[in-house]
Amino acid sequence: MTTLSLAKALNEGLRAAMETNPKVLVMGEDVGKLGGVFRVTDGLQKDFGEDRVIDTPLAESGIIGTAIGLAIRGYRPVCEIQFDGFVFPAADQIITQLAKMPLRSLGKLKLPVVVRIPCGGGIGAVEHHSESPEAYFTHTSGLRVVACSNPADAYTMIQDAVRCDDPVVFFEPKRRYWEKAEVELGAPGLALDKAKVVRQGDDVTLLAYGPMVKTCLEAAQAAAEDGRSVEVIDLRSLNPLDLPVLTASVNRTGRCVVVHEAPIFGGLGGELAARLTEACFYRLESPILRVGGFSTPYPPSRLEEHYLPDLDRVLDAVDRVLAY
């Protein structure tokens, strides 16, 4: 076992993927000489060369468009979008080309492109640097959408994403980049489309992904001190959803709270609540509640602590579902 930060675990995962397959390329703004603004790609250009770790112009649409062409020619590009709010110039290429082209070609074309997106707030950044745009991409058929929450998953999931023949949008919780945990280098992980029960409980199910998994684990620990048993599930895969794991938990606990940083309105939590209500209706003891950001643009950094879901807001939702 090796103790790694989440950013370093991603770096090691990318390194392993590049060593395994010479067709794997890394491309994006400042990913080469600088090693990325979060140093996720640090040292890769030095070890693999400028032909495989490519510093691109500041043009997200051009990055994804180029990656699509490379994928058609047999490469496996890993594109870094420097910050979440910068992905929108690339949305046309992702939604109308990357997601559609495999079906448009009746499966003849594979587009094994990974789009890495540092997501979420909590780092005191300026406008366009703290977005949670996952709902745009989970709504887009043809894309796999995943989110890692810890170093061990980051290490295995990025490798699984690179190996996947489908386009993968890969969300990385930027405020967790520097948090460390033990990682078994070389070990296989859970399949890319599987959810994980990260804490077992009997009274309430908490569903989260990315940066909110740690918050939910802290809330579950606090609830345990009051005699409440809270189960926490890390979704890991946002599209497709691992519904068997989710429904088994909610059928058992009878109560569910969905937590994400993104605004509640139109967010992934609404889809989860609908799916689980349909599947678990006769076992539910309360409505499924959602905890998320507010329906406003992301605020200035001095206000983000009021915007982001925290332990108190999660515990309040747990209290409310238990009160029914």
SULBELCOR-V600515 format. One record per backbone hydrogen bond with DSSP energy under -1.0 kcal/mol. CO is the residue of the C=O (numbers start at 1). NH is the residue of the N-H. E is the energy in kcal/mol with one decimal. If there is no record, write none. Layout:
co: <CO/CO>
nh: <NH/NH>
e: <E/E>
//
This chain:
co: <2/4/5/6/7/8/9/10/11/12/13/14/15/16/17/21/23/25/26/27/28/30/35/36/41/43/44/45/49/49/52/54/57/59/60/61/62/63/64/65/66/67/68/69/70/71/76/77/78/79/83/84/87/88/90/91/92/93/93/94/97/100/101/102/103/105/111/113/114/115/116/117/119/126/131/133/134/135/140/144/145/145/146/150/151/152/153/154/156/157/158/159/160/167/168/169/170/171/172/173/174/176/177/179/181/183/184/191/196/199/204/205/206/207/208/209/210/212/213/214/215/216/217/218/219/220/221/223/223/224/229/229/231/232/232/233/234/235/236/239/241/242/243/244/245/246/247/248/249/250/254/255/256/257/258/262/264/267/268/269/270/271/272/273/274/275/276/280/280/289/291/293/294/300/301/303/303/304/310/311/312/313/314/315/316/317/318>
nh: <183/181/9/10/11/12/13/14/15/16/17/18/19/20/21/24/76/78/54/80/56/36/41/39/44/47/48/49/52/53/26/28/59/63/64/65/66/67/68/69/70/71/72/73/75/74/25/114/27/116/86/87/90/91/94/95/96/97/98/99/101/104/105/107/106/108/113/168/79/170/81/172/174/129/120/136/138/139/143/169/238/239/171/154/155/156/157/158/160/161/162/163/164/144/115/146/117/148/119/176/177/179/7/6/4/2/187/194/234/232/231/257/233/259/235/212/213/216/217/218/219/220/221/222/223/224/225/226/228/227/203/204/206/198/199/208/196/237/147/145/243/246/247/248/249/250/251/252/253/254/285/205/289/207/291/293/267/270/272/273/274/275/276/277/278/279/280/283/284/258/260/264/296/303/304/306/307/308/314/315/316/317/318/319/320/321/322>
e: <-2.9/-2.1/-2.5/-2.1/-2.0/-2.6/-2.2/-2.7/-2.4/-2.4/-2.1/-2.5/-2.3/-1.8/-2.0/-1.8/-2.9/-2.4/-2.9/-2.5/-2.0/-3.0/-1.4/-1.4/-1.8/-1.6/-2.7/-2.3/-1.1/-1.6/-3.2/-1.9/-2.1/-2.0/-2.2/-2.5/-2.4/-2.1/-2.3/-1.8/-2.4/-2.6/-2.1/-1.2/-2.4/-1.7/-1.5/-2.4/-2.6/-3.4/-2.0/-1.7/-1.2/-1.2/-2.4/-3.1/-2.4/-1.1/-3.1/-2.1/-3.0/-2.7/-2.0/-3.2/-2.1/-1.6/-2.3/-2.7/-3.4/-2.9/-2.8/-2.3/-1.8/-1.4/-3.2/-1.1/-2.5/-1.5/-1.3/-3.3/-2.7/-1.7/-2.9/-2.5/-2.4/-1.6/-3.4/-1.8/-2.3/-2.7/-1.9/-2.0/-1.3/-2.6/-3.0/-2.5/-3.0/-1.8/-3.4/-2.1/-1.2/-1.6/-2.4/-1.2/-2.7/-2.6/-1.8/-1.9/-2.9/-2.4/-3.3/-2.6/-2.8/-2.9/-2.9/-1.6/-1.4/-2.4/-2.2/-2.2/-2.1/-2.6/-2.0/-2.1/-2.6/-1.9/-1.1/-1.4/-2.3/-1.7/-2.8/-1.2/-3.6/-2.0/-1.5/-2.2/-2.4/-3.6/-3.0/-2.3/-1.6/-1.6/-3.3/-1.8/-1.6/-2.4/-2.7/-1.2/-2.7/-2.8/-3.5/-2.2/-1.8/-2.6/-3.0/-1.8/-2.1/-1.1/-2.3/-2.6/-2.2/-2.8/-2.5/-2.0/-2.3/-2.1/-2.5/-2.2/-1.1/-2.7/-2.3/-1.6/-2.4/-2.4/-1.1/-1.3/-1.1/-2.8/-2.0/-2.7/-2.2/-1.6/-2.2/-2.6/-2.1/-2.3/-1.8>
//
